[in-house]
Amino acid sequence: MTLEGKVALVTGASSGIGRIIALKMAEAGAKVAVNYIDIASIKADAEAVVKEITDKGGVAAAVAADVSKEESVEAMIKEIEEKLGTVDILVNNAGITQDGLIMRMKVEQWEKVLDVNLKGAFICTKAALKGMMKKRYGKIVNIASVVGFSGNAGQANYSASKAGLVGLTKTSAQELASRGIRVNAVAPGFIRTAMTDVLPKEVVDAMLAKISLNALGEADDVANAVMFLASAESDYITGQTIHVNGGMYM
Ligand code: NAD
């Protein structure tokens, strides 16, 4: 799967799944915009990802933006156009959790998670569209989650944001098909990253019991599905979700 000649923007690409997607896209020949939220330690991580890419002869730039802020994202898209070119591939990967049972969840917790995970994807999609529409080509991949389909006690905000991403995926796929833009989602299950490393052993064991393949997924597993949806090999696929979860909730 080659991405030669393409410009890819991966949001939240300084760590975890986003980092692996950025590395794989660069290996496949894309010029990669490694988005990060402007916090010193995260900036350093994003610059390290760029260095990993450029050390291997690839092309990448670290670009700051808070995906939940429209002005910030529009400035980032302009910066990418100047440094790398028009975005052909957008991966809406940035995401956060702020867990709590509904009876204790603050409205601010609800809003924060919806703002980053769902509004962020909408804002980035809208901002990247303009260039894609001019080229009459684009691939958008939204990183959803198994819990957007199954729900998860203690994660009403996160589950709703991920279910919302599936709706955004289907609607944008319908609106943009005639412009040559495909929009799909990948719904990871339980993937070994910083987000899941902090969970207690009993939670991990309970999750493993629900996974047919009886193992946590790796960021690589998710990135491989994203690569397929970003490449020409998936050109007849739009509005769909690929579940990368080792066989949960079948
Ligand atoms: P992660 O915390 O390593 O990655 C999330 C990234 O988003 C971080 O780099 C973070 O800095 C960035 N981010 C947060 N707020 C941002 C903002 N406002 N603007 C820009 N960037 C921001 O965790 P991860 O596990 O790699 O998660 C990546 C995606 O995969 C997320 O959307 C997550 O919901 C989803 N996901 C993860 C799992 C899992 O098991 N790890 C399962 C299902 C879905």
Residues whose N, C-alpha, C, O or C-beta is under 5 A from the ligand:
A	BS01	NAD	G12 A13 S14 S15 G16 I17 G18 Y36 I37 A65 D66 V67 S68 N93 A94 G95 I96 V116 I143 A144 S145 V146 P188 G189 F190 I191 T193 A194 M195 T196
